[in-house]
Amino acid sequence: MDVDVVVAEVASAVGLAEGPAGVRDVLRVIAHHEPVAAREVGRLAELPVPIVAAVCNELRKRGVVDRARPVRLTPAGRAGLALPAAGQPPVSGECPGCGGTGVAIPAGLATLAGELELAAAGMPAAKLELDQTHCTVDTKLRRVLRMHEAGALAGQRVIVLGDDDLISLAIAAFAALPAAAARPRRLAVVDCDPDLLGYLRAQAAGGVPVELIDHDLRQPLPAGLAGAFDVACTDPPYTVAGAELFLSRAVSALAAGPGSHVFFSFGARRPEVTLHVQRLIADLGLTVRSLVPGFNSYTGAGVLAGVSHLYHLRTTARARSAITGAHTGPLYTADTRAAATRPYRCAGCGAVHQVGPGARWSTVARLKADGCPDCGGTVLRPMALSKAGPRPAAGR
């Protein structure tokens, strides 16, 4: 088996934006963790679950991945990758205590975790039109602990821009622990979802006070919030526009001068999107203190592999907001999809068909119902997005 040929063929068949390197990432994860669920492969390889499934199906055709589930290599696949026989544990430097996140949750926080589980269970359902996807309780605790270790809680003025993850409740509950010594001087939340704000108001009664501000971040921050904080925390819509807007509002909220903190969660995206976002960070006058891939885990969010990265950013003397006025363009994932079609490749004959606004099929379900017009096949695999013609903009 020529592995170079296999990964090149699979990358081409799937239309993988990461190219052959993306297929090698999938193979590496499978080899180190087999048998492993496709969702976990997506998390560790930083690829959407549908793409992982498409890659694995192509690898199965070539005898590299076994047809059994969860995902595992065939003996031929292991031999081709020069791996030891199945059953021998791989050599790994990953910390077993933190799973590579750099934060281990102390056993002493079990009671707090239970309280947050109850809060998460009772919160309003995620609104997909607002790109809401709730993070796990472990993620809430890890974020708070990360902020605490960075000196971004005790005595600090903290603002949370969008809080469907209930991070403000996690901060308030953690800060109320006598041993934590992490009480912020000010804690505020800005969100445009009235149901969420109502829930936060009911849950935050007592303990560390939480200011709740009903405000659409497409509009500039209210005067009382601009330049009034030391720390900003945000998990924006996973679009370039979302990153630019929420990071701009974060910079606007922070006091002038170097050293303020931004904790920015953003999902793994195609390489050119990641490059754009990291350039944006530098253009805003922010430096990367740390970047932890796969730090955040979410319920659902298969298109994002169920995880996102955590950036810890610091301001410099050159920090400036990129958006000072109102934002009127597309913002949410749905806004972006409304202006794009996605190509799907037929597994039977290799023909490529466009799906989306203005295309022959508006959804992949309709394409599957009709079948591939060339061969009648109903197995269709997503490829990279391609832009349709100019369309009106919408916004969050």
Disulfide bonds with the S-S distance in Angstrom:
none
